[in-house]
Amino acid sequence: MAAKKKEKQEVEETKETQTQEEEQKTVEETEGQEAVDPLKEAEDKIAGLTDRLMRTAAEFDNYKKRTAREKDEFYKLAVCETVNYFLPVLDNLERAVQAAEAAEGADSNMLEGIKMVKKQFEDVLSDIGVTPIAAVGVPFDPEKHNAVMMETSEDAEENTVTAELMKGYEYKDKVIRHAMVKVAN
């Protein structure tokens, strides 16, 4: 019986030692790890979501600006291409006016009608922002002028446009048709 008591006492001491060791390990593990604060965790999550929201908003703002620029460029291109198809009609109206003014015995009512149509055409172009390119008397600009002839002139400075053979037009900052000009050298 004494042996059984001694054995029982040893088992209890072993259990007590194991329990103390486990508690010690738990305390050490807890001290080794940072304590998780739910408030800090929530603040970090909010900061991450706020950052993500800001980035998404900035991306959307950039998308809106880019699509607006693309829309403007597309509109500008469409206007230029459409106006380019109508410019020969305006050229013919100008030639008709010049021919009627040069002809003797021309019908003045017909000439006035052609001038009014030409003026209306020019007003419509002006209303949408199409303007003629300045040519005669200005320095030659290869971005706006197409030199088809050169002439030696005492009256004009070098590289100055002396005559306009065909009018050029531009829409805002884009050239629709270059002006065909004669340049002094």
Backbone bond lengths (Angstrom), bond angles and torsions (degrees), N, CA, C in turn:
res aa  C-N    CA-C-N  psi(-1)  N-CA   C-N-CA  omega(-1)  CA-C   N-CA-C  phi
1 M - - - 1.396 - - 1.514 111.16 -
2 A 1.242 115.74 -36.89 1.443 119.59 177.72 1.510 110.66 -63.56
3 A 1.317 116.66 -33.15 1.463 120.52 178.98 1.511 110.50 -68.97
4 K 1.383 115.44 -37.70 1.467 118.58 -179.46 1.515 110.28 -68.39
5 K 1.331 117.74 -39.26 1.453 121.71 178.74 1.510 110.24 -63.58
6 K 1.313 114.87 -42.62 1.446 119.55 -179.03 1.532 109.65 -65.58
7 E 1.313 116.79 -39.39 1.472 121.27 179.61 1.533 110.33 -66.38
8 K 1.340 116.56 -41.20 1.452 121.51 179.61 1.527 109.77 -64.74
9 Q 1.303 116.97 -40.17 1.456 121.70 179.87 1.524 110.32 -65.78
10 E 1.310 117.72 -38.77 1.475 121.52 178.65 1.528 110.58 -66.20
11 V 1.332 117.84 -40.80 1.475 122.14 178.93 1.520 109.54 -62.46
12 E 1.347 117.33 -42.95 1.460 120.98 -179.81 1.530 110.61 -65.95
13 E 1.314 116.66 -40.42 1.462 120.00 178.12 1.525 110.71 -64.75
14 T 1.336 116.59 -39.46 1.468 121.50 178.26 1.529 109.65 -63.17
15 K 1.343 116.77 -44.53 1.476 120.84 179.48 1.531 110.24 -63.01
16 E 1.328 115.60 -42.21 1.453 120.56 -179.45 1.525 110.55 -64.52
17 T 1.320 117.27 -40.04 1.459 122.08 178.34 1.527 110.19 -65.14
18 Q 1.344 116.48 -42.86 1.478 120.61 179.40 1.540 110.19 -63.63
19 T 1.311 116.89 -41.31 1.460 121.31 -179.94 1.525 110.01 -63.67
20 Q 1.336 116.54 -42.92 1.465 120.43 178.80 1.530 110.77 -64.14
21 E 1.340 116.17 -40.59 1.469 120.37 179.10 1.534 110.69 -64.11
22 E 1.325 117.71 -42.11 1.469 122.00 179.34 1.533 110.56 -63.84
23 E 1.334 116.19 -42.44 1.460 120.06 178.62 1.526 110.54 -63.58
24 Q 1.328 115.96 -40.33 1.462 120.96 178.63 1.530 110.20 -62.34
25 K 1.355 116.33 -43.79 1.469 120.75 178.93 1.521 110.25 -62.17
26 T 1.307 118.36 -42.92 1.465 123.02 -179.57 1.531 109.86 -61.97
27 V 1.324 116.50 -43.71 1.469 120.62 179.33 1.524 109.87 -63.77
28 E 1.344 116.75 -43.05 1.466 120.64 179.59 1.533 111.27 -64.33
29 E 1.338 116.91 -41.65 1.472 120.48 179.05 1.518 110.59 -63.99
30 T 1.290 117.46 -41.40 1.461 122.00 -179.63 1.524 110.30 -65.71
31 E 1.334 116.68 -41.39 1.460 119.84 178.20 1.517 111.40 -67.54
32 G 1.330 119.01 -32.21 1.472 123.74 -179.23 1.519 112.29 -72.70
33 Q 1.301 115.85 -31.40 1.464 119.46 -179.55 1.527 109.20 -95.25
34 E 1.347 114.22 149.65 1.460 117.75 175.81 1.512 108.17 -75.69
35 A 1.250 115.76 144.08 1.454 119.82 178.60 1.531 108.14 -70.42
36 V 1.308 116.63 132.03 1.453 121.68 -178.83 1.519 108.05 -84.52
37 D 1.361 114.09 117.10 1.455 120.22 -179.73 1.521 107.96 -99.31
38 P 1.314 118.93 117.99 1.476 120.87 -177.77 1.531 112.57 -61.78
39 L 1.310 118.13 -32.31 1.463 121.20 178.69 1.523 110.84 -67.11
40 K 1.317 115.80 -45.43 1.473 120.76 178.59 1.524 110.05 -62.48
41 E 1.321 115.82 -41.69 1.462 120.76 179.89 1.530 110.14 -62.26
42 A 1.327 117.64 -42.80 1.463 121.94 179.46 1.532 110.91 -66.37
43 E 1.335 117.17 -40.98 1.464 120.38 178.44 1.526 111.40 -63.03
44 D 1.330 116.50 -40.97 1.469 120.21 177.25 1.528 110.82 -62.55
45 K 1.315 115.86 -41.59 1.467 120.08 179.88 1.534 110.29 -65.01
46 I 1.318 116.58 -42.20 1.474 121.37 178.42 1.529 109.93 -62.67
47 A 1.329 116.67 -44.10 1.466 120.32 179.77 1.532 110.37 -61.76
48 G 1.317 117.29 -41.72 1.465 120.88 178.64 1.516 111.82 -64.03
49 L 1.326 116.00 -43.95 1.468 119.95 179.73 1.529 111.52 -67.88
50 T 1.331 116.81 -37.53 1.470 120.76 177.79 1.522 110.27 -63.86
51 D 1.316 116.24 -43.86 1.471 120.64 177.73 1.528 110.63 -60.42
52 R 1.320 115.63 -44.39 1.469 120.35 179.50 1.532 111.07 -62.70
53 L 1.336 115.52 -41.08 1.467 120.50 178.51 1.526 110.73 -63.06
54 M 1.339 116.83 -44.10 1.470 121.16 -179.88 1.529 110.57 -62.36
55 R 1.313 116.55 -43.40 1.468 120.02 179.27 1.526 111.51 -64.06
56 T 1.309 116.24 -41.88 1.470 120.25 178.65 1.526 110.57 -64.67
57 A 1.324 116.94 -41.19 1.468 120.59 178.42 1.525 110.35 -63.88
58 A 1.336 117.16 -41.23 1.472 120.84 178.64 1.522 110.98 -65.40
59 E 1.329 116.79 -41.23 1.463 120.21 177.81 1.520 110.73 -62.41
60 F 1.333 116.77 -41.17 1.460 120.44 179.62 1.519 111.12 -66.67
61 D 1.328 116.88 -40.19 1.469 121.39 177.46 1.535 109.94 -61.82
62 N 1.325 117.04 -44.41 1.472 120.89 177.18 1.522 111.08 -62.68
63 Y 1.314 116.84 -39.06 1.468 121.41 177.95 1.527 110.30 -61.96
64 K 1.333 117.14 -44.40 1.463 120.30 179.54 1.521 111.04 -62.56
65 K 1.333 116.72 -44.24 1.470 120.19 179.40 1.525 111.16 -63.68
66 R 1.337 116.82 -43.23 1.461 120.60 -179.03 1.531 111.02 -64.14
67 T 1.336 117.20 -43.35 1.463 119.12 -179.96 1.526 111.23 -68.12
68 A 1.324 117.66 -33.76 1.478 120.21 176.71 1.524 110.00 -65.56
69 R 1.342 117.14 -42.23 1.476 120.51 177.36 1.522 110.50 -63.37
70 E 1.338 116.64 -43.90 1.466 119.97 179.74 1.524 110.89 -63.26
71 K 1.330 116.19 -39.29 1.461 120.54 178.49 1.529 110.47 -63.69
72 D 1.333 117.06 -44.35 1.460 121.25 178.37 1.534 111.37 -62.12
73 E 1.327 116.10 -43.11 1.474 120.05 179.20 1.528 110.37 -64.23
74 F 1.320 116.96 -41.80 1.461 120.54 179.19 1.525 110.30 -63.86
75 Y 1.332 117.12 -42.27 1.463 121.25 178.63 1.525 110.68 -63.00
76 K 1.330 115.77 -44.28 1.461 120.51 -179.85 1.531 110.23 -61.20
77 L 1.314 116.72 -43.95 1.461 121.40 179.04 1.528 110.71 -63.27
78 A 1.325 116.72 -42.80 1.472 120.74 -179.98 1.530 110.76 -63.50
79 V 1.334 117.32 -42.51 1.466 120.80 178.84 1.529 109.93 -62.24
80 C 1.335 116.07 -46.50 1.468 119.97 -177.88 1.526 111.84 -61.89
81 E 1.318 116.44 -44.81 1.464 119.41 -179.41 1.526 111.40 -66.03
82 T 1.324 117.22 -40.06 1.466 120.64 -179.69 1.524 110.92 -67.47
83 V 1.325 116.75 -46.67 1.466 120.66 -179.71 1.527 110.15 -62.13
84 N 1.317 116.93 -36.69 1.465 121.01 -179.81 1.531 111.70 -58.89
85 Y 1.324 116.97 -33.10 1.466 120.21 177.52 1.538 111.95 -71.27
86 F 1.327 118.08 -28.15 1.460 121.65 -177.98 1.529 114.01 -88.78
87 L 1.318 117.63 -17.17 1.467 119.95 -176.56 1.533 113.62 -60.48
88 P 1.328 121.23 -37.47 1.472 119.29 175.88 1.535 112.96 -60.62
89 V 1.326 116.89 -31.50 1.472 120.17 177.28 1.528 109.08 -65.88
90 L 1.319 117.38 -43.54 1.465 120.60 177.78 1.526 110.54 -63.98
91 D 1.333 117.12 -40.46 1.468 120.46 176.75 1.523 110.72 -58.54
92 N 1.315 116.98 -42.88 1.474 120.80 -179.69 1.521 111.57 -67.33
93 L 1.334 117.07 -35.34 1.464 119.06 175.62 1.523 110.66 -64.63
94 E 1.339 117.14 -40.88 1.467 120.32 177.22 1.531 110.97 -63.06
95 R 1.325 116.37 -41.95 1.481 119.55 178.01 1.526 111.14 -64.69
96 A 1.328 117.23 -37.69 1.464 120.75 178.81 1.526 110.50 -63.88
97 V 1.314 117.23 -41.31 1.468 121.21 178.07 1.522 109.90 -64.12
98 Q 1.343 117.78 -46.08 1.464 121.54 179.70 1.531 111.16 -62.35
99 A 1.330 116.92 -41.59 1.463 120.28 -179.44 1.528 110.92 -67.80
100 A 1.336 117.27 -40.62 1.465 120.40 -179.74 1.518 111.02 -68.35
101 E 1.334 118.39 -35.14 1.451 121.21 178.19 1.527 111.00 -70.87
102 A 1.308 117.64 -32.15 1.466 121.54 -179.30 1.529 111.86 -79.51
103 A 1.328 116.51 -26.95 1.470 119.73 -177.10 1.525 110.56 -78.97
104 E 1.333 113.91 139.94 1.459 118.99 176.40 1.521 108.63 -84.66
105 G 1.289 115.98 142.96 1.454 120.84 177.81 1.519 112.82 74.71
106 A 1.340 118.83 20.30 1.460 121.51 179.12 1.522 109.41 -72.56
107 D 1.295 115.02 148.10 1.459 121.29 179.90 1.531 108.26 -69.99
108 S 1.327 116.45 116.08 1.470 120.51 -176.20 1.528 111.32 -67.78
109 N 1.332 117.03 -32.22 1.463 119.58 177.69 1.533 111.00 -66.47
110 M 1.342 115.51 -40.03 1.463 120.22 178.26 1.523 109.79 -64.41
111 L 1.331 116.50 -43.70 1.467 121.20 179.39 1.528 110.14 -61.62
112 E 1.317 117.71 -43.83 1.468 121.00 178.16 1.528 110.76 -62.16
113 G 1.307 117.80 -39.79 1.469 121.99 178.50 1.521 111.16 -62.90
114 I 1.322 117.13 -44.58 1.473 121.05 179.23 1.520 110.02 -64.99
115 K 1.327 116.97 -40.88 1.472 120.28 178.64 1.534 110.71 -62.96
116 M 1.325 116.90 -39.63 1.463 120.28 179.73 1.526 111.34 -66.38
117 V 1.333 116.52 -41.03 1.468 119.83 178.11 1.525 110.02 -65.02
118 K 1.323 117.03 -43.20 1.466 121.80 177.89 1.528 110.17 -60.48
119 K 1.340 116.90 -44.91 1.468 121.13 179.58 1.523 110.64 -63.05
120 Q 1.321 117.14 -41.45 1.467 120.98 178.90 1.532 110.44 -63.44
121 F 1.326 116.37 -41.55 1.461 121.66 178.24 1.531 109.88 -60.78
122 E 1.325 117.00 -46.58 1.468 121.45 179.69 1.528 111.47 -64.38
123 D 1.338 117.54 -37.29 1.464 121.28 177.93 1.531 111.59 -64.91
124 V 1.331 116.50 -40.72 1.468 120.14 178.46 1.532 109.88 -63.44
125 L 1.330 116.38 -44.06 1.464 119.38 178.12 1.528 110.53 -61.44
126 S 1.314 116.66 -41.77 1.457 121.09 179.53 1.524 111.38 -64.50
127 D 1.329 116.96 -38.79 1.464 121.45 -179.91 1.524 112.35 -63.21
128 I 1.324 117.64 -33.70 1.469 119.18 179.24 1.518 112.17 -89.40
129 G 1.337 116.93 -0.64 1.462 120.17 174.34 1.521 115.22 101.68
130 V 1.323 117.53 9.00 1.469 121.03 178.24 1.518 108.28 -88.32
131 T 1.333 116.14 126.76 1.462 120.46 -178.57 1.524 109.77 -126.39
132 P 1.351 116.44 149.34 1.460 118.72 175.56 1.527 110.34 -71.47
133 I 1.313 115.70 149.26 1.462 121.24 178.22 1.525 108.11 -84.78
134 A 1.331 116.47 129.59 1.465 120.60 177.41 1.522 108.54 -64.65
135 A 1.341 116.19 136.44 1.461 118.00 -175.67 1.520 112.58 -130.23
136 V 1.309 118.86 -69.46 1.462 122.15 -171.14 1.529 110.97 -64.84
137 G 1.344 114.81 126.99 1.452 121.44 176.84 1.521 114.74 88.84
138 V 1.320 118.44 -2.48 1.470 120.69 179.35 1.526 109.33 -104.40
139 P 1.312 117.74 156.55 1.471 119.29 177.13 1.525 110.89 -62.43
140 F 1.314 115.83 145.30 1.462 121.64 179.91 1.529 109.71 -63.68
141 D 1.327 115.79 129.37 1.463 122.38 178.56 1.529 107.71 -124.61
142 P 1.342 118.48 109.57 1.461 120.14 -177.67 1.528 113.78 -63.25
143 E 1.325 117.53 -16.62 1.465 120.85 177.29 1.535 110.88 -74.65
144 K 1.349 116.81 -23.90 1.464 120.37 -175.68 1.523 113.53 -122.08
145 H 1.319 116.45 -21.40 1.471 119.95 -176.18 1.523 110.91 -114.72
146 N 1.327 114.26 149.19 1.455 121.38 174.32 1.529 106.40 -119.19
147 A 1.334 116.16 105.75 1.468 120.11 -177.62 1.524 109.01 -77.93
148 V 1.333 115.61 118.75 1.462 120.18 178.37 1.522 111.66 -110.02
149 M 1.330 116.65 -13.60 1.459 120.90 178.57 1.524 109.64 -144.06
150 M 1.333 114.75 150.09 1.459 121.20 174.59 1.522 106.77 -122.21
151 E 1.311 117.04 146.48 1.454 120.71 176.97 1.522 109.51 -143.43
152 T 1.319 114.85 149.28 1.455 120.48 174.69 1.516 106.93 -89.67
153 S 1.327 115.10 125.08 1.462 118.82 -176.38 1.518 109.70 -137.74
154 E 1.319 114.52 134.37 1.459 120.65 177.01 1.528 110.10 -81.03
155 D 1.330 116.55 -27.09 1.461 121.67 -174.27 1.527 112.87 -80.03
156 A 1.321 117.49 -30.41 1.471 120.69 -174.34 1.524 111.09 -106.78
157 E 1.319 114.93 150.11 1.454 120.32 176.24 1.527 109.94 -72.30
158 E 1.317 115.32 162.61 1.463 120.32 179.65 1.529 109.71 -64.67
159 N 1.335 116.37 142.05 1.471 124.96 -179.17 1.526 113.28 61.03
160 T 1.318 115.85 32.52 1.458 121.38 175.06 1.518 108.30 -107.97
161 V 1.310 116.19 140.22 1.459 121.25 179.16 1.525 108.07 -73.38
162 T 1.349 115.64 125.43 1.467 120.32 -178.95 1.522 112.44 -103.37
163 A 1.314 118.04 -24.31 1.462 120.45 179.36 1.528 109.95 -151.92
164 E 1.324 114.23 147.85 1.462 120.37 177.54 1.525 107.81 -108.72
165 L 1.320 116.75 118.62 1.459 121.12 -179.04 1.527 111.47 -89.12
166 M 1.327 117.23 -32.73 1.464 121.74 174.49 1.528 107.90 -149.03
167 K 1.328 115.90 132.64 1.461 120.78 -177.03 1.527 111.13 -65.10
168 G 1.319 114.07 144.26 1.458 120.69 173.03 1.513 109.18 -107.45
169 Y 1.344 115.89 156.22 1.464 120.59 -178.48 1.520 109.45 -135.89
170 E 1.340 114.21 151.63 1.460 120.12 176.85 1.522 109.75 -137.29
171 Y 1.317 114.71 152.26 1.461 122.29 176.22 1.515 107.14 -118.43
172 K 1.312 115.86 113.94 1.465 122.45 -173.62 1.522 108.61 54.65
173 D 1.311 119.93 -112.45 1.467 120.42 -178.80 1.524 112.03 -106.75
174 K 1.327 117.99 9.36 1.467 121.94 -176.77 1.530 110.08 -108.29
175 V 1.322 115.72 129.10 1.464 120.80 178.93 1.524 108.89 -77.95
176 I 1.330 116.03 126.11 1.462 120.74 176.77 1.527 109.12 -85.44
177 R 1.338 114.42 -48.67 1.466 120.29 177.60 1.519 107.67 -143.93
178 H 1.324 116.35 130.09 1.464 121.22 178.27 1.528 109.41 -69.14
179 A 1.318 115.41 146.83 1.471 119.84 176.16 1.522 108.47 -78.60
180 M 1.342 116.56 129.72 1.461 120.50 175.21 1.515 107.63 -84.10
181 V 1.345 116.13 121.92 1.460 119.89 -171.57 1.524 112.62 -134.19
182 K 1.334 113.11 163.84 1.458 122.08 172.25 1.530 105.78 -108.85
183 V 1.326 116.75 133.38 1.460 121.40 -172.54 1.526 110.06 -119.31
184 A 1.332 115.05 140.28 1.475 120.88 176.07 1.526 109.39 -80.75
185 N 1.344 115.18 139.98 1.471 117.73 176.80 1.513 111.03 -121.33
